[in-house]
């Protein structure tokens, strides 16, 4: 059978699966090189996470009882806001095929308080692993699912058992979705298959039946624990117990083909196998990034929310050191999950964490504040640099935007000066400066007269002069 045509989103995902497979074998130096594409500086932090990532793979190669005795060395990244802590975590997640979740420690509450409990991050990690494995299985069986969906589309146009009583008596959807094929005998199933493969009937309308689970709608009210998680789990349980319902929808053949591929893929995937593999990956390769860990450091006060903050640390301890957490897919052991924490520690020190928590993060890396040269490099070097982002935004309006070298120097100088005079928010200051610099152009576009914009140092100095000089104004600039 000739190669099936697949929807664009499936075709685009195929190279991604190969890159993820390659990511398993990345050496620490290669991981750092990949992070260098998006994060400027902070080599110590990059090396720490690269080694930790490679150690996950190294442990998998160990045989015997020693394998279970090799525990991950959790990392805590310490540095001011806007220097790249979270960006390193985001890029690390895209490099590895391991399950990865980023959570904010400030969102957790001690047991007995309304809010999210710390076990929810392990449940999120398991859900991420299930989605990851399921996506991989989809890529494996996509051809079979596409073939089955193709047959269902052809069955809608001409069922295999259909024998016309008279020439021209078959009702075949045409491009408008109604009526008969004019003149002579209707097309054969083989001819319809050829038209489908050639994309000639993508705009034809058909009526398809799609499975839709009946989801119960109810609310759970609770004064403790995590009601949103309870609600999701109960809804999932109820949806599995309730019968499926069929819903008829009128769609183009192209849209119906995409939906039927997804439905056929669900039939071909063994969810028990998916959950089993996801559990292994979660327990042996999972990575949890705990951001804003400094926000759960208690102060000297013994009243108010600080009591809960220290309680959150004590709730985190058993999860970080290794315990069993119940999820809807079964029990998950956290012994070998890697935890990477990060915090600015403006109003606290890492030593203010309770001693037990400090002991669970043996590797500490201090990130450097960003200098003027660092800000200049951040503007132009990363693949997602602000200069490239604004150039792309202007190009969407048909305008060519260019920055001269002296303009980049001046933007970095202004950002560094404002950081020095007010709160230092690192690279995030560049977003404020760039928006203030280009807001007039962004407001005026689209414009027939404006097709080329060149930003030079003189324009930057003049445009941003008031911001730098007015100390009262800079106080309110984010």
C-alpha positions, 0 to 999 in steps of 0.5 A: 500500500502506498504511503499514507498522508498524515496530518501536519501535526503528526508529521511535525512530531516525527523528528521530535521523537528522534531528537528525544531519543538522542537526548538520552545519550547527551554527555555533560558537555553537550548538555552545557552546549545546548543550554548555552544556546538559550542561557548566557553565563552561569557555567557552574549551574549548567555543569551541576545540572548536566552532571546530575542529568548524566548521572541518571543515565549512569545509574541505569547502567549499574547492575546488581543491588548497588543500583538501588543504593545510588541516590541522586544528589539534589541541587539548590540554585541560589541567585537573584531573580532574573539570572537564569535559574528558571530558564535553565530548568525550562531548557533542561526539560526540553533536553531530556526524555525524562518526566519533568515538572516545575512547581512553585514551593510557595503554592504548597501548604502544610497539611491542615491548610486549604491549598495544594499538598506537597504530594501533588507534585509527584502526582503531576510528575506521574501524569507527565510521564503518562502523557510522554509515554502515550505520545511515544506510543502514538508515534509508533502506531500512527501509521496503523491508526491512520490506515484504520481512520482512512478505512472509516472515511472510505466506509462513510463514502462507500461501504464495502457491502454497498451494492448499487441497485441502479447506476447512479443510485449511490449517494456519495458526498460531493464537495458541498456535502450533499446530492449525488455524483452527476452522470454515470456510475458512482466512483468505485471504492478504489477511485475514492481511495485514490482521491483521498490519498491525493487530497482531492476530497479534503474539503468534502463534508461528511457526518461522523460519529465520535466517541464522547465520554460522559463526564459528571459535573459536580463540585467537591467542597473540602476544608483540608487537602486538595479539593481540585485533585480529589475532584479530578480523580473522582471525575476520572473514576466516574467517567470510566464507569459511565457508558460511552456516548456517540456524538454525530458531527458534520466535518470536512474530511480533513478534520474528520480524518484527524479526529478518527486517527486519534480515536483509532490510536486510543484503541491500539494503545495498551494503557496498562503498558503505558502506565507501567512504563510511565511508573518506571520512568517516574521513579528512576528518571523523574526530575522535579524543579522546586522554584521559589524555595526561599518563599517557604523559609520562616522568619523569626515570627511565630504567628501567621503564615510563617508557621505554615512555611516551616510546616511545608518544609517538613512535609517536603522532607519525606518526599525529597528523601524518599517515600511512597506517594499514592497517585491514581495510577498506583504507588510511586516511590520517590527515592530516585527522583531528582529534585532541583530547587531554586531561590533568590534568597533576598530576605533569607539565607539557605541556612535558614532552611530547617537543617533536615531540608538543607541536608537533602540538597547537598549540592549548592550552586550560586549564580552570578548577578548579570553585568552590563556585558551579560545583558548585552549578550542576552539581547542578541546571542540566545536563539530566543533573544529579545532583539530577534523576538521584536524583529519577528513581531515587526516582520509580522506587520511587514516592517524590517527592524534593525538594531545598530551595535551602538544601540545594543550597547546603549540598551544594555547600559540603560538596563544595567543602570536602572537595575543598579538604581532600583531593585535588581531584577536581572534580565527581566529589566530588558523586557521593560526597556525594550517595550519602552523603547519600541512602544511608539512603533508598536502602537503606530503599526501597521502603517503604509509609510513605515517599512524600515526601522533602524534603532541607533544609540542616539535614538535609544539615549534620547528615548530612554533618557527620562526613565534613567534620570527620573529616580521617582519614575524608575521606582515604579518600573518593573 
